[in-house]
Amino acid sequence: MAVVATGFFDGVHLGHRKVISELVSSSRQKGEEALVVTFSQHPRTLFQRDALGLRLLSSREEKTALLLSLGVDRVETLDFTPALASLEARSYISEVLKARYGASGVVLGYDNRFGSDCLSTDELSALIRSEGLGCKLVPPLVMGSDTVSSTKIRALLDKGEVSAAAAMLGYAYSLKGVVVPGKQLGRTLGFPTANLCISDPLKQIPARGVYLSRTTVMGESYPSMTNVGDIVETNIFDFSRDIYSMEISVSFIARIRPMLPFSNLDELSERLRRDEFRCRAMLSEMHQG
């Protein structure tokens, strides 16, 4: 038997973590499995016209790892097919959650929705109980005047507000990818960069600009300065190893500035020195704080 939470859980942000905390607590009290049933595709890819523009906060692998790190025993990922999407809520509860996964109870977030009949959370809660399952409702998490949500976090990243996004996520937003050769312009200017080929093409990329970041290489984390433009390239401070073809992860801490035009390479080089000085000063302030 299992206590189940079901949904897309993009980013596994602090709001999701309230749901997962209740899931794990309830399952432990009952001596049952804490199970998350999620989906391989975001529902918007099936139903909404803006699906081509949809970008995600976490890859399938990242989402699974985050959920398991919070004490979830098992994560099941279903293909979000037209057949699955056509199930009414009662059928999803009885045929999927109960019959397939042995659910004894369900934990619902405040805006949790499933089923083609588009029931409200209160209606879903009543339906779950009518199917003989326990049900717990988790209220929203509010930070300031904003309710924490994946949509809000995507909007913050789209504006380059990575610090505010991190506050809602509970961790610094990151991109993973393989280091590929570039034009070597940064090296010519004294700022060699690792050019990132993003592993997951659906991952959201923060707004164009220069960021203070941390770059993880082979399990070791280094301070860095990352430029997001036509490509994502990161200058790792005090680092000179050859990392071509290696997978690295870049975590965004704060935006330093937007993209700017430069008249010549000397002007660009001078601005990069100022950017680096600001990044190192910010790191120093963080360590002192």
VENKA-V817903 format. One record per pair of residues at least 12 apart in sequence whose C-alpha atoms are under 10 Angstrom apart, sorted by sequence separation. I is the first residue (numbers start at 1). GAP is how many residues later the second one is. D is the distance in whole Angstrom. If there is no record, write none. Layout:
i: <I/I>
gap: <GAP/GAP>
d: <D/D>
This chain:
i: <22/23/42/63/64/84/109/110/112/125/153/156/162/181/182/183/212/213/214/223/224/225/23/42/64/93/108/152/153/181/182/211/212/213/223/224/5/20/42/108/153/179/180/181/182/211/212/213/222/223/224/236/5/20/122/150/153/179/180/181/210/211/212/221/222/223/224/4/20/108/121/152/153/157/178/179/180/181/210/211/222/223/234/5/60/108/148/178/179/180/209/210/211/222/233/5/107/150/177/178/179/209/210/232/257/3/4/5/40/41/106/148/149/150/177/178/179/208/209/210/215/217/256/3/4/40/148/149/153/176/177/178/208/209/214/215/216/256/2/3/39/93/147/148/175/176/177/178/194/207/208/213/214/215/3/4/38/92/93/106/146/175/176/177/206/207/208/210/212/213/214/215/256/3/4/92/105/106/175/176/177/205/206/208/209/210/211/212/213/214/256/2/3/89/90/91/92/104/105/143/175/176/205/208/210/226/255/2/3/38/76/89/90/91/112/143/175/218/225/226/254/1/38/88/89/90/105/111/112/142/206/217/224/226/256/3/9/87/88/89/90/104/105/106/107/108/109/110/111/141/176/205/221/223/224/225/2/3/4/8/9/10/36/87/88/89/104/105/106/107/108/109/110/111/175/218/220/221/222/223/224/225/227/254/1/2/3/4/5/6/7/8/9/85/86/87/88/89/104/105/106/107/108/109/110/111/174/175/217/218/219/221/224/225/226/227/229/1/2/3/4/5/6/7/8/9/85/86/87/88/89/103/104/105/106/107/108/109/110/174/175/217/218/219/221/223/225/226/227/228/229/253/1/2/3/4/5/6/7/8/36/84/85/86/88/93/103/104/105/106/107/108/109/110/173/174/175/193/195/216/217/218/225/227/228/1/2/3/4/5/6/7/8/10/35/36/84/109/173/174/193/194/195/216/217/227/1/2/3/4/5/6/8/9/35/98/173/193/198/215/216/217/1/2/8/34/46/89/90/93/94/98/191/193/197/198/215/216/7/8/45/46/47/89/93/98/196/197/214/215/216/7/35/36/40/41/46/195/196/197/214/215/34/35/36/37/38/39/40/41/42/43/90/94/195/196/213/214/215/34/35/36/37/38/39/40/41/42/43/47/89/90/93/94/111/194/195/196/213/214/33/34/35/36/37/38/39/40/41/43/46/89/94/174/176/193/194/195/212/213/214/237/33/34/35/36/37/38/39/40/41/90/93/173/174/175/176/193/194/195/211/212/213/32/33/34/35/36/37/38/39/40/90/172/174/192/193/194/211/212/213/235/38/39/43/172/192/193/194/210/211/212/213/237/191/192/193/211/212/237/13/162/191/192/193/210/211/212/11/12/27/160/161/162/190/191/192/210/211/212/10/11/12/24/25/27/158/160/161/191/206/209/210/211/10/11/20/24/157/158/159/160/186/192/208/209/210/211/225/9/10/11/20/23/24/157/158/159/160/186/187/192/194/196/197/199/207/209/210/9/10/11/17/21/23/24/157/158/159/160/162/182/186/194/195/196/198/199/206/208/209/210/10/12/17/20/21/154/156/157/158/160/162/194/196/197/198/208/209/210/225/11/12/16/20/21/154/155/156/160/182/196/197/198/207/208/209/225/8/10/11/12/20/154/155/194/196/207/208/224/10/12/13/17/180/196/9/12/179/194/196/225/8/9/11/12/177/179/224/225/11/223/224/175/223/9/12/37/224/37/223/210/179/180/181/212/37/179/180/181/211/212/178/179/180/210/211/35/178/179/180/212/213/5/35/178/179/180/212/4/35/160/177/178/179/211/212/6/8/33/34/177/178/179/210/4/5/6/7/33/36/177/178/179/212/213/2/4/6/32/33/35/36/43/176/177/178/212/2/32/176/177/175/176/177/30/175/176/174/175/176/174/175/189/27/173/174/175/188/189/27/172/173/174/191/26/172/173/174/189/190/26/171/172/173/185/189/26/171/172/188/189/191/23/171/172/186/190/191/23/24/186/189/190/23/189/22/23/166/191/21/22/166/186/20/22/165/166/19/20/165/166/19/20/162/163/164/19/162/163/164/6/18/19/161/162/163/5/160/161/162/163/4/16/57/161/162/3/4/15/56/57/160/161/2/15/56/157/160/2/57/159/160/1/4/57/160/3/4/5/56/160/2/3/4/55/1/2/3/4/5/6/54/57/1/2/3/4/5/6/7/1/2/3/4/5/6/7/1/2/3/4/5/6/1/2/3/4/5/8/7/6/7/5/6/7/6/26/57/23/22/22/23/58/22/57/58/59/19/21/57/58/59/19/20/57/19/18/19/18/19/16/18/15/18/15/16/17/15/16/14/15/14/15/14/3/3/4/5/3/15/16/15/16/14/15/16/13/14/15/13/14/12/13/11/12/10/11/9/10/13/59/60/9/10/59/8/11/58/59/11/59/56/58/59/56/57/58/59/55/56/57/58/55/56/57/54/55/56/57/53/54/55/56/52/54/55/53/13/14/17/13/14/15/16/17/13/14/15/13/14/15/12/13/14/11/12/13/14/11/12/13/11/12/11/11>
gap: <12/12/12/12/12/12/12/12/12/12/12/12/12/12/12/12/12/12/12/12/12/12/13/13/13/13/13/13/13/13/13/13/13/13/13/13/14/14/14/14/14/14/14/14/14/14/14/14/14/14/14/14/15/15/15/15/15/15/15/15/15/15/15/15/15/15/15/16/16/16/16/16/16/16/16/16/16/16/16/16/16/16/16/17/17/17/17/17/17/17/17/17/17/17/17/18/18/18/18/18/18/18/18/18/18/19/19/19/19/19/19/19/19/19/19/19/19/19/19/19/19/19/19/20/20/20/20/20/20/20/20/20/20/20/20/20/20/20/21/21/21/21/21/21/21/21/21/21/21/21/21/21/21/21/22/22/22/22/22/22/22/22/22/22/22/22/22/22/22/22/22/22/22/23/23/23/23/23/23/23/23/23/23/23/23/23/23/23/23/23/23/24/24/24/24/24/24/24/24/24/24/24/24/24/24/24/24/25/25/25/25/25/25/25/25/25/25/25/25/25/25/26/26/26/26/26/26/26/26/26/26/26/26/26/26/27/27/27/27/27/27/27/27/27/27/27/27/27/27/27/27/27/27/27/27/27/28/28/28/28/28/28/28/28/28/28/28/28/28/28/28/28/28/28/28/28/28/28/28/28/28/28/28/28/29/29/29/29/29/29/29/29/29/29/29/29/29/29/29/29/29/29/29/29/29/29/29/29/29/29/29/29/29/29/29/29/29/30/30/30/30/30/30/30/30/30/30/30/30/30/30/30/30/30/30/30/30/30/30/30/30/30/30/30/30/30/30/30/30/30/30/30/31/31/31/31/31/31/31/31/31/31/31/31/31/31/31/31/31/31/31/31/31/31/31/31/31/31/31/31/31/31/31/31/31/32/32/32/32/32/32/32/32/32/32/32/32/32/32/32/32/32/32/32/32/32/33/33/33/33/33/33/33/33/33/33/33/33/33/33/33/33/34/34/34/34/34/34/34/34/34/34/34/34/34/34/34/34/35/35/35/35/35/35/35/35/35/35/35/35/35/36/36/36/36/36/36/36/36/36/36/36/37/37/37/37/37/37/37/37/37/37/37/37/37/37/37/37/37/38/38/38/38/38/38/38/38/38/38/38/38/38/38/38/38/38/38/38/38/38/39/39/39/39/39/39/39/39/39/39/39/39/39/39/39/39/39/39/39/39/39/39/40/40/40/40/40/40/40/40/40/40/40/40/40/40/40/40/40/40/40/40/40/41/41/41/41/41/41/41/41/41/41/41/41/41/41/41/41/41/41/41/42/42/42/42/42/42/42/42/42/42/42/42/43/43/43/43/43/43/44/44/44/44/44/44/44/44/45/45/45/45/45/45/45/45/45/45/45/45/46/46/46/46/46/46/46/46/46/46/46/46/46/46/47/47/47/47/47/47/47/47/47/47/47/47/47/47/47/48/48/48/48/48/48/48/48/48/48/48/48/48/48/48/48/48/48/48/48/49/49/49/49/49/49/49/49/49/49/49/49/49/49/49/49/49/49/49/49/49/49/49/50/50/50/50/50/50/50/50/50/50/50/50/50/50/50/50/50/50/50/51/51/51/51/51/51/51/51/51/51/51/51/51/51/51/51/51/52/52/52/52/52/52/52/52/52/52/52/52/53/53/53/53/53/53/54/54/54/54/54/54/55/55/55/55/55/55/55/55/56/56/56/57/57/58/58/59/59/60/60/62/63/63/63/63/64/64/64/64/64/64/65/65/65/65/65/66/66/66/66/66/66/67/67/67/67/67/67/68/68/68/68/68/68/68/68/69/69/69/69/69/69/69/69/70/70/70/70/70/70/70/70/70/70/70/71/71/71/71/71/71/71/71/71/71/71/71/72/72/72/72/73/73/73/74/74/74/75/75/75/76/76/76/77/77/77/77/77/77/78/78/78/78/78/79/79/79/79/79/79/80/80/80/80/80/80/81/81/81/81/81/81/82/82/82/82/82/82/83/83/83/83/83/84/84/85/85/85/85/86/86/86/86/87/87/87/87/88/88/88/88/89/89/89/89/89/90/90/90/90/91/91/91/91/91/91/92/92/92/92/92/93/93/93/93/93/94/94/94/94/94/94/94/95/95/95/95/95/96/96/96/96/97/97/97/97/98/98/98/98/98/99/99/99/99/100/100/100/100/100/100/100/100/101/101/101/101/101/101/101/102/102/102/102/102/102/102/103/103/103/103/103/103/104/104/104/104/104/104/105/106/106/107/107/107/108/110/112/113/114/115/115/115/116/116/116/116/117/117/117/117/117/118/118/118/119/120/120/121/121/122/122/123/123/124/124/124/125/125/126/126/127/127/128/130/131/131/131/132/132/132/133/133/134/134/134/135/135/135/136/136/137/137/138/138/139/139/140/140/140/140/140/141/141/141/142/142/142/142/143/143/144/144/144/145/145/145/145/146/146/146/146/147/147/147/148/148/148/148/149/149/149/149/150/150/150/151/152/152/152/153/153/153/153/153/154/154/154/155/155/155/156/156/156/157/157/157/157/158/158/158/159/159/160/162>
d: <10/8/9/9/9/10/8/9/9/8/5/10/10/9/8/9/6/6/9/9/4/8/9/10/9/9/8/8/8/8/6/9/5/6/6/5/8/9/9/10/9/9/7/7/9/6/6/10/7/6/9/10/8/9/9/10/7/6/6/9/7/5/9/10/7/9/9/10/9/9/8/9/8/9/9/5/6/10/6/6/9/10/8/9/9/8/10/8/5/7/8/5/8/8/9/7/9/9/9/6/6/6/6/9/8/10/7/10/9/9/9/10/8/9/5/5/9/8/5/9/8/10/7/7/9/7/6/9/10/8/5/7/5/7/9/9/10/10/10/8/9/9/9/8/9/8/4/7/10/7/5/8/10/7/10/10/10/8/9/8/10/10/6/5/7/8/8/10/10/9/8/9/8/7/9/7/8/9/7/6/8/8/10/9/10/10/9/10/9/9/8/10/6/9/10/8/9/10/9/9/8/8/10/9/9/8/10/7/9/10/9/6/8/10/9/8/9/10/10/9/9/9/9/8/4/10/10/10/10/9/10/8/9/8/10/9/9/9/4/7/9/10/9/7/8/7/9/7/9/9/9/9/10/10/9/9/9/10/10/10/10/10/9/6/5/7/8/5/6/6/6/6/6/9/8/8/10/9/10/10/9/10/10/9/9/9/7/8/8/8/8/8/7/8/7/6/5/8/5/4/5/5/5/5/5/8/9/8/8/8/9/9/10/10/9/10/10/9/5/6/6/7/6/7/5/9/7/5/8/8/8/7/6/6/7/6/6/7/6/9/8/7/7/9/10/10/10/10/10/9/8/10/6/4/5/5/5/5/5/6/8/9/6/9/9/10/9/9/8/9/7/9/7/9/10/9/10/10/10/9/5/9/9/9/8/6/6/6/6/6/6/7/8/9/10/9/9/10/10/9/9/9/10/6/7/9/9/6/9/7/8/9/8/10/10/9/9/8/9/7/5/9/10/10/7/10/8/10/9/9/9/10/10/9/8/8/6/6/9/8/9/8/10/7/7/9/7/8/8/4/8/10/10/7/10/9/8/7/6/9/6/6/8/6/8/9/7/8/6/9/10/7/7/7/6/6/7/5/9/5/6/6/6/6/5/6/7/8/9/9/8/8/8/10/10/8/4/8/5/7/8/5/5/5/5/5/5/5/6/10/9/9/10/9/10/9/5/7/9/5/7/9/6/7/6/6/6/6/6/6/9/9/9/10/9/10/9/6/5/9/10/6/5/10/8/9/8/8/7/9/6/9/8/9/9/9/5/6/7/5/7/9/9/9/8/9/8/4/8/10/7/5/9/10/9/6/7/6/6/9/9/7/6/8/10/9/4/7/8/9/9/9/8/9/10/9/10/6/5/10/7/5/8/8/9/10/8/5/8/9/9/7/5/7/6/5/8/6/8/8/7/5/9/9/10/7/5/9/9/10/6/8/10/9/6/7/5/6/7/10/10/9/9/10/10/9/9/6/6/9/8/10/10/8/8/8/5/5/9/8/9/9/8/8/9/10/9/10/10/9/4/7/9/9/9/7/8/7/8/6/9/9/10/8/10/9/10/6/5/10/8/8/7/9/8/9/9/10/9/9/9/9/10/10/8/6/8/7/10/10/6/9/7/9/10/10/8/9/10/9/7/10/10/8/10/9/8/7/9/9/9/7/9/10/8/7/10/10/8/9/10/9/9/9/8/9/10/9/10/8/8/9/10/9/7/9/9/7/6/9/9/9/9/5/6/8/10/9/8/5/9/9/9/10/10/6/6/10/6/10/9/10/9/5/6/8/9/10/9/10/10/8/4/7/10/10/10/9/10/9/10/5/6/10/8/10/10/10/10/10/10/10/10/10/7/6/9/9/10/9/6/7/8/4/9/10/6/6/6/5/9/5/7/8/10/8/4/9/10/8/9/9/6/6/8/9/6/6/9/8/8/10/9/6/8/9/6/9/10/6/10/9/8/9/10/9/10/9/9/8/10/9/9/9/6/10/7/9/10/10/10/9/9/10/8/10/10/8/7/10/10/10/7/9/10/8/10/6/6/6/9/9/8/9/10/6/6/9/10/9/6/8/8/8/8/7/7/10/10/8/9/10/8/7/9/9/10/10/6/9/8/10/10/9/9/7/9/9/9/10/8/9/7/9/6/8/8/6/6/8/9/8/10/9/5/5/6/6/6/8/9/6/6/5/5/5/8/9/6/7/6/6/7/9/9/9/7/9/9/10/7/8/8/9/9/8/8/9/9/9/8/9/10/9/8/8/9/10/9/10/9/9/10/8/10/9/6/7/9/8/9/10/8/9/8/9/9/10/7/9/10/5/7/8/10/9/9/10/10/9/8/9/6/8/7/7/9/8/9/9/7/10/10/7/9/8/9/7/10/6/9/9/9/8/9/7/10/9/9/9/10/8/9/9/7/9/9/7/10/8/6/6/8/5/5/6/7/5/5/9/9/9/5/9/10/8/8/10/9/10/9/9/9/8/9/9/9/6/8/6/6/10/10/4/6/10/7/6/9/7/9/8/10/10/10/9>
